[in-house]
Each structure stands twice: as C-alpha cells, then as structure tokens.
Amino acid sequence: AQTVTQSQPEMSVQEAETVTLSCTYDTSENNYYLFWYKQPPSRQMILVIRQEAYKQQNATENRFSVNFQKAAKSYSLKISDSQLGDTAMYFCAFMRNFGNEKLTFGTGTRLTIIP
Amino acid sequence: GAVVSQHPSWVICKSGTSVKIECRSLDFQATTMFWYRQFPKQSLMLMATSNEGSKATYEQGVEKDKFLINHASLTLSTLTVTSAHPEDSSFYICSARVGSGASDTQYFGPGTRLTVL
C-alpha cells in the first residue's frame, strides 16, 4: 500500500515571500503520478500541479514549482511571490499508473499568507 | 474545461430519511468517478470508485447498503445516503477522472455539506 506524509500541519508566510511545503511518500512502484491539490476556504479542490514519476524534469506552473526527488521519495511544492489567495489547505497526492487507480492523499498542510 | 458540479451544495435532513447527491461532469465524459468524505480539518477519505455501467467498488469499512452509488451515464454519478443518521453528517466530495496515461487526472466537484438532525 502507498502512504503519503505531510509533516507540516500548518505554515504561515508573509505575502510576496516564498514558501515550500514538504511531502514524502512510500511506494514500491516505479511508475506513478504525484499531485498537489489546493483546498481554499470554499472547500473546492483545485489541481495545482502534477508530476509524472518517469520525468526527471521538475514541473512548473507559473508561481508553483515542485522539487521531485524520486530516490528520496520526496515531492515538495514551492510557491513563489505568495499571494493572499494562496491561503488554503494543500494536499499532496499519489496515484499509481495502472488504469483505474485512486488517489492517496496526505493529511494536508494549512498555509496562511499574512498581509 | 474539466468542470465537475455537485448538487445540492448543502442539505439538511431528518434522521431516518434518505438523501441523494448528484455529481456531473459538465464538459467531458467520465467513465470513472470517485466519492470522498471529508471531516472538518481532515484529509479526504475515499469511499468508493464509481464506474459507468457497473457496480461501484467500495473501500474497506464503507457500508455499500448505506451509501448507494449509481453511475448511470458517462456524465452523472449519484450517491444516496440511506436512512441517514447524525453520524453521517459530513462534507461529501466527488471527482471525475479525465484523460489517460500522462494526462490522467482527477477533477473535483465543489462538495456537498450534509447535516442530519
């Protein structure tokens, strides 16, 4: 079974600063996907960024980037130039690359951007 | 693209009644949808995987007779909470699977808050 660990229950950072959220996972699989989802106070889950395990290059989406270390089974999310709208719960998730696979979520990190 | 809707967004019902929650993929077809439950300040807990035209696959510990799932079309899955009790009060979220291979991703509905009195 796969497990996803987010060791930072809560974080806060000043607006415009950079923040990194940590995520580690445990799997015996070699082919899988990793995701970061954001859940703002509205509780709508929003896909932030995804990574294919077979890709060495780290994914980037505007101010969001990841540091994917496959050997260390680490998948951290960096938010640059943080904005008030980034305040949310952030969930790291794992999915095996086998057809109808489900997402395994971490426990989440509550991020607060301070004005 | 990849918009998922849920209806209703919130519902209050009396203990013993049944409640149906709809999950629709608005601009794509989804052969697979997922139903989650989320308690306050906790992560999402997968309840079941819903496949169009076949029976849902329930996670261990989820009562299939209490949480009835029907995936009647490629754009609609429903979750019916039968004989609801206060302990069933929770936030229910659905997601729909889009793409395959490298583009395989789940998009989520806005959730339904169920309160059972």
Contacts between the chains, C-beta under 8 A, distances in Angstrom:
chain1	res1	chain2	res2	distance
A	33	B	104	6.7
A	35	B	105	7.5
A	37	B	108	7.6
A	42	B	110	7.2
A	43	B	38	7.8
A	43	B	91	6.5
A	43	B	93	7.9
A	43	B	110	7.2
A	43	B	111	5.1
A	44	B	108	6.9
A	44	B	110	4.8
A	44	B	111	7.0
A	45	B	44	7.7
A	45	B	93	6.6
A	45	B	95	7.4
A	45	B	108	3.6
A	46	B	108	7.7
A	47	B	105	6.3
A	47	B	106	7.9
A	47	B	107	6.8
A	50	B	105	6.3
A	52	B	102	5.6
A	91	B	43	6.3
A	91	B	44	7.2
A	95	B	104	7.3
A	97	B	101	7.6
A	97	B	104	7.4
A	100	B	32	5.6
A	100	B	49	6.8
A	100	B	51	7.3
A	100	B	97	7.7
A	101	B	104	8.0
A	102	B	34	6.5
A	102	B	46	5.6
A	102	B	49	6.2
A	103	B	34	7.6
A	103	B	46	7.4
A	103	B	95	7.9
A	103	B	106	6.0
A	105	B	43	4.8
A	105	B	44	5.2
A	106	B	43	6.7
A	107	B	42	7.5
A	107	B	43	5.0
A	108	B	42	7.8
A	108	B	43	5.3
A	110	B	41	8.0
